[in-house]
Structure formats: C-alpha cells, structure tokens
Amino acid sequence: MMKEVFITAEVGINHNGDLNLAKRMIDAALLAGCAAVKFQKRTIETVYTKEFLDSPRQSPWGTTQRDQKNGLEFGEAQYDEIDRYCKELGIGWFASAWDVNSQKFLRRYDLKYNKVASPVLTNIPLLKTVAEEKHYTFIATGMSTWEEIDTAVGIFRDAGCPFELLHCVSIYPMLPGEANLLMIPELKRRYQCPVGYSSHELGNIATLGAVALGAESVERHITLDRKMYGSDQSSSVEPAELIEYVKAIRDMEAARGTGLRNLTEKEMLIRKKMRG
C-alpha cells in the first residue's frame, strides 16, 4: 500500500503582504486537511536587478517593481508569527527561498522541509546551501532540461540530502492538455527517487491523474479569492474548493488500491450469483 499523498497548500505571495490574510489561508489549509502550508522568501535586491526594480509597475504598494516586490515580502516579525501560529494549530510550514541569504534566514525556524522552486533550480550556490541542511527537500522541475535536473539531483545526492522531485509545468494557469503527467513515472524511472506534482492547473483533473500515476506529494496554490490582486491568484483554489480538492485526492488514493489481484468478499458474493 502506498503512503498517503502529502498535500501542501502553497500560500506563496497570495497573502499580498497581509499577515491576517496569511493566517486565514493557514486556517483554510488546516480545515481542508493539508499537511503543510508553504510560503516564498526573497532578498529583493539580490534576486532582481536594480534596473528591473526601478522600472514602472502600478500596484497597491506604489509605482515601481521595487514597491510591488517589497509589498509582497514578509520579514522576521511576520515569519515569527507564522511559525508560532502554525505550531499552535499543529500544521507544518516551510518556504521556498529564492537566494542564499533567504535560505539562511529560514534556518532560524528549523523547518522539517525545504523547497527548491523551478525558477531557481539552476542556482547552484543556493542548491548547495539547501542541500547542506539535509532536510527533506521538494525540488520542482518546471522549465528545466534533463541536464539541469541531473545537476540538481547530483548536488543533493553528493550532500546526502533526501529529496523528492516535483513534476511541474510552469504555465499559470495550466490547461489539462499541457500537464504531461507521464513525466511522473519517467522521473521515477530515471532518478529512482520519490516524485510528486506541483500544480498550476485549472480544475483538478491533472492532480487526480498525477495521484493515479503514483505522485507521492501534491502542491497547489491557494487563495481566499481568485479576484484578489496578484499573478498567482487565477491559478489558485479558494477555501471551499480546497476542501473538495483534498477529498478528491483521498478518493483517488482509495481508488488506486494496491495492484494486487484480490477478490473481496463483496465481489465473491456477486461471483456466486453470476457464475453459479
């Protein structure tokens, strides 16, 4: 029997810089039965160029990209409260760091899990920093070539750090026909490691297919309202949908079964009626 699928509710930056919104999303994840919530951590001046940060962008926080990025970023006080709140509720949390300093910042919370986001899979110094912690790490493979995934896997294996690859298609939102779910067994065959699925889809067909194909974890963006400001909101699920989403995953797990040829008592009764 396969272990229960590990479901992560990706808050990401959908909190829009509001700690109270973040807490409400944590509440929603807990109510739905998710195992953990995930955030994103960046050092803005490291991740982005000055030219980009100075460029214009209208947002609730100002008129430049810097204003927008800073408006979405939580600092120490907010993460201290997230850590306290999640411990109080009994739900796990972790974050994907987008630079080395952000990963070192997260170490103060002694998190059980790490995450390598698809955009930073080729950031070798960051991967080495994550791998040296030897915490179980989810590695998203969106936008990546086989050679790039080979390199990332090699770093984690050389460091003796346990990891799980996440099949991911970096399209927001993603249509079902773009999911390429047969990559899940292919990743398992190629790397002989656990494989999960990071979803940006519309609906939940691809997620259920991923579970049927043996995905060991599923990550999905959540929001309080898809109409809220933000680039990830449209590909996220709202609280009521999240409850149905988790239930559907658990139903698919049950439907997947064991793969053993086993005639149950119920089926034997039908057999007796139909075969005599």
C-alpha positions as CSV (number, residue, x, y, z in Angstrom):
1,M,0.0,0.0,0.0
2,M,1.4,3.4,-1.0
3,K,1.8,6.0,1.7
4,E,-0.8,8.9,1.9
5,V,-0.2,11.7,-0.5
6,F,1.5,14.7,1.2
7,I,-0.6,17.7,0.4
8,T,0.9,21.2,0.6
9,A,-1.2,24.4,0.3
10,E,1.0,27.0,-1.4
11,V,0.3,30.4,0.1
12,G,3.3,31.8,-1.8
13,I,2.7,35.5,-2.1
14,N,-1.1,35.3,-2.3
15,H,-1.2,36.9,1.2
16,N,-0.4,40.2,-0.5
17,G,1.8,41.3,2.4
18,D,-1.1,41.0,4.9
19,L,-0.3,38.7,7.9
20,N,-4.0,38.3,8.7
21,L,-4.8,37.1,5.2
22,A,-1.9,34.6,5.5
23,K,-3.4,33.3,8.8
24,R,-6.8,32.9,7.2
25,M,-5.2,30.8,4.4
26,I,-3.4,28.7,7.0
27,D,-6.8,28.1,8.7
28,A,-8.3,27.1,5.4
29,A,-5.4,24.6,4.7
30,L,-5.8,23.1,8.2
31,L,-9.6,22.8,7.8
32,A,-9.2,21.1,4.4
33,G,-6.7,18.5,5.8
34,C,-3.5,19.7,4.2
35,A,-0.2,18.5,5.8
36,A,1.6,21.8,5.4
37,V,1.5,25.4,4.1
38,K,4.3,26.9,2.1
39,F,5.5,30.5,1.6
40,Q,8.2,32.2,-0.6
41,K,11.2,34.2,0.7
42,R,13.3,36.6,-1.3
43,T,16.0,39.1,-0.7
44,I,14.7,41.6,-3.2
45,E,17.9,43.4,-4.0
46,T,19.7,40.1,-4.7
47,V,17.0,38.3,-6.7
48,Y,16.2,41.3,-9.0
49,T,18.4,43.8,-10.8
50,K,18.3,47.5,-9.9
51,E,17.1,48.2,-13.5
52,F,14.2,45.9,-13.1
53,L,13.3,47.2,-9.6
54,D,13.4,50.8,-10.7
55,S,11.1,50.0,-13.7
56,P,7.5,51.2,-13.5
57,R,4.7,48.9,-12.2
58,Q,1.3,50.0,-10.8
59,S,0.4,48.1,-7.7
60,P,-1.4,48.6,-4.3
61,W,2.1,49.5,-2.9
62,G,3.3,52.1,-5.3
63,T,4.5,52.7,-8.9
64,T,7.7,50.6,-9.3
65,Q,8.6,47.0,-9.3
66,R,10.5,47.6,-6.1
67,D,7.4,48.9,-4.4
68,Q,5.5,45.8,-5.5
69,K,8.1,43.3,-4.6
70,N,8.7,44.8,-1.1
71,G,5.0,45.0,-0.5
72,L,4.7,41.2,-1.0
73,E,7.6,40.3,1.2
74,F,7.3,39.1,4.7
75,G,10.2,39.8,7.2
76,E,11.3,38.4,10.5
77,A,8.3,39.6,12.6
78,Q,5.8,38.1,10.2
79,Y,7.6,34.8,9.9
80,D,8.0,34.6,13.7
81,E,4.2,34.9,13.9
82,I,3.6,32.3,11.1
83,D,5.9,29.9,12.9
84,R,4.1,30.5,16.2
85,Y,0.7,30.2,14.6
86,C,1.4,27.0,12.7
87,K,2.8,25.4,15.8
88,E,-0.2,26.4,17.8
89,L,-2.5,24.9,15.1
90,G,-0.4,21.8,14.6
91,I,0.2,22.2,10.9
92,G,3.6,22.2,9.2
93,W,5.0,25.1,7.3
94,F,8.1,25.7,5.1
95,A,9.2,28.1,2.3
96,S,11.0,28.2,-1.0
97,A,14.0,30.5,-0.7
98,W,15.0,32.3,-3.9
99,D,18.5,33.3,-2.8
100,V,21.2,32.1,-0.4
101,N,20.6,34.8,2.3
102,S,16.8,33.9,2.3
103,Q,17.7,30.2,2.8
104,K,20.0,31.1,5.7
105,F,17.2,33.3,7.2
106,L,14.8,30.4,7.2
107,R,17.3,28.3,9.2
108,R,16.2,30.0,12.5
109,Y,12.9,28.1,12.3
110,D,14.5,24.6,12.0
111,L,11.9,23.7,9.4
112,K,11.4,20.0,8.6
113,Y,11.2,20.6,4.8
114,N,12.8,22.7,2.2
115,K,11.7,23.6,-1.3
116,V,13.6,24.4,-4.5
117,A,11.3,26.4,-6.8
118,S,11.5,25.9,-10.5
119,P,13.0,29.3,-11.3
120,V,16.0,28.7,-9.0
121,L,16.8,25.1,-10.0
122,T,19.9,26.3,-11.8
123,N,21.1,28.5,-8.9
124,I,24.0,26.2,-7.9
125,P,25.1,28.1,-4.7
126,L,21.5,28.1,-3.5
127,L,21.1,24.4,-4.1
128,K,24.3,23.6,-2.3
129,T,23.1,25.8,0.7
130,V,19.8,23.9,0.8
131,A,21.4,20.5,0.4
132,E,23.9,21.0,3.2
133,E,21.0,21.3,5.7
134,K,20.0,17.7,4.9
135,H,16.3,18.4,5.4
136,Y,13.8,16.6,3.1
137,T,13.6,18.8,0.0
138,F,11.0,19.2,-2.7
139,I,12.6,20.1,-6.0
140,A,10.3,21.5,-8.7
141,T,11.4,20.7,-12.2
142,G,9.4,23.2,-14.3
143,M,11.2,24.9,-17.2
144,S,14.2,22.6,-16.7
145,T,16.2,20.4,-19.1
146,W,17.3,16.9,-18.3
147,E,20.9,18.2,-17.9
148,E,19.7,20.8,-15.4
149,I,17.8,18.2,-13.4
150,D,20.8,15.9,-13.5
151,T,22.9,18.6,-12.0
152,A,20.4,19.4,-9.2
153,V,20.0,15.7,-8.3
154,G,23.7,15.2,-8.2
155,I,24.1,18.1,-5.7
156,F,21.6,16.6,-3.3
157,R,23.0,13.1,-3.7
158,D,26.5,14.2,-3.1
159,A,25.4,16.1,0.1
160,G,23.4,13.1,1.3
161,C,20.3,15.2,1.4
162,P,16.9,13.4,1.0
163,F,14.8,14.9,-1.8
164,E,11.7,14.5,-3.9
165,L,11.4,15.7,-7.5
166,L,8.1,17.5,-8.3
167,H,6.9,17.3,-11.9
168,C,5.8,20.8,-12.7
169,V,4.7,22.7,-15.9
170,S,5.5,26.4,-15.4
171,I,2.4,27.8,-17.1
172,Y,0.0,30.0,-15.0
173,P,-2.7,28.8,-15.2
174,M,-2.1,25.5,-17.0
175,L,-4.7,23.7,-19.2
176,P,-5.2,19.9,-18.6
177,G,-3.7,19.2,-22.0
178,E,-0.4,20.8,-21.0
179,A,0.1,18.7,-17.9
180,N,2.4,16.0,-19.5
181,L,1.7,13.7,-16.5
182,L,3.6,10.7,-17.9
183,M,6.7,12.6,-16.7
184,I,5.9,11.3,-13.2
185,P,6.8,7.7,-13.9
186,E,9.6,8.8,-16.2
187,L,11.2,10.9,-13.4
188,K,10.8,7.9,-11.1
189,R,12.5,5.6,-13.6
190,R,15.3,8.0,-14.4
191,Y,16.2,9.1,-10.9
192,Q,14.9,6.2,-8.7
193,C,13.5,8.7,-6.2
194,P,10.2,9.9,-4.9
195,V,8.2,12.1,-7.3
196,G,5.4,14.5,-6.6
197,Y,3.4,17.0,-8.6
198,S,3.3,20.8,-8.3
199,S,0.0,22.1,-9.9
200,H,-0.9,25.4,-11.5
201,E,-3.9,23.9,-13.3
202,L,-7.5,24.9,-13.9
203,G,-9.7,22.4,-12.1
204,N,-8.2,19.2,-10.6
205,I,-8.1,16.6,-13.4
206,A,-4.4,16.7,-13.7
207,T,-3.8,16.4,-10.0
208,L,-6.0,13.3,-9.8
209,G,-4.2,11.9,-12.8
210,A,-0.9,12.6,-11.0
211,V,-2.1,10.8,-7.9
212,A,-3.3,7.8,-10.0
213,L,0.2,7.7,-11.6
214,G,1.9,7.5,-8.2
215,A,2.6,11.1,-7.2
216,E,3.7,11.0,-3.6
217,S,3.0,14.6,-2.9
218,V,0.9,17.4,-4.4
219,E,1.3,21.1,-4.0
220,R,-1.4,23.6,-5.0
221,H,-1.6,27.4,-4.7
222,I,-4.5,28.6,-2.5
223,T,-6.2,31.9,-2.2
224,L,-9.1,33.5,-0.4
225,D,-10.5,34.9,-3.6
226,R,-9.2,34.4,-7.2
227,K,-10.2,38.0,-7.9
228,M,-7.7,39.4,-5.5
229,Y,-4.6,41.3,-6.8
230,G,-1.7,39.0,-7.7
231,S,-0.2,37.0,-10.5
232,D,-0.8,33.6,-8.8
233,Q,-4.4,34.2,-7.8
234,S,-6.1,33.0,-11.0
235,S,-4.4,29.5,-10.8
236,S,-5.2,29.0,-7.1
237,V,-8.1,27.3,-5.3
238,E,-10.4,29.0,-2.9
239,P,-11.1,27.6,0.6
240,A,-14.3,25.7,-0.3
241,E,-12.6,24.3,-3.4
242,L,-9.6,23.3,-1.3
243,I,-11.8,21.0,0.8
244,E,-13.2,19.3,-2.3
245,Y,-9.7,19.2,-3.8
246,V,-8.3,17.3,-0.8
247,K,-11.3,15.0,-0.6
248,A,-10.9,14.1,-4.3
249,I,-7.2,13.3,-3.8
250,R,-8.1,11.0,-0.9
251,D,-10.8,9.3,-3.0
252,M,-8.3,8.8,-5.9
253,E,-5.9,7.3,-3.4
254,A,-8.6,4.8,-2.3
255,A,-9.5,4.1,-6.0
256,R,-5.8,3.4,-6.8
257,G,-5.8,0.4,-4.5
258,T,-2.9,-2.0,-4.1
259,G,-2.5,-3.5,-7.6
260,L,-2.9,-7.0,-6.1
261,R,-5.3,-9.5,-7.6
262,N,-7.6,-9.9,-4.6
263,L,-11.2,-11.0,-4.8
264,T,-13.0,-9.2,-2.0
265,E,-15.9,-10.6,0.0
266,K,-18.3,-8.2,-1.9
267,E,-17.0,-9.4,-5.3
268,M,-17.2,-13.0,-4.2
269,L,-20.9,-12.6,-3.5
270,I,-21.5,-11.3,-7.0
271,R,-19.4,-14.1,-8.4
272,K,-21.6,-16.7,-6.8
273,K,-24.7,-15.0,-8.2
274,M,-23.4,-14.5,-11.7
275,R,-21.3,-17.7,-12.1
276,G,-23.4,-20.1,-10.1
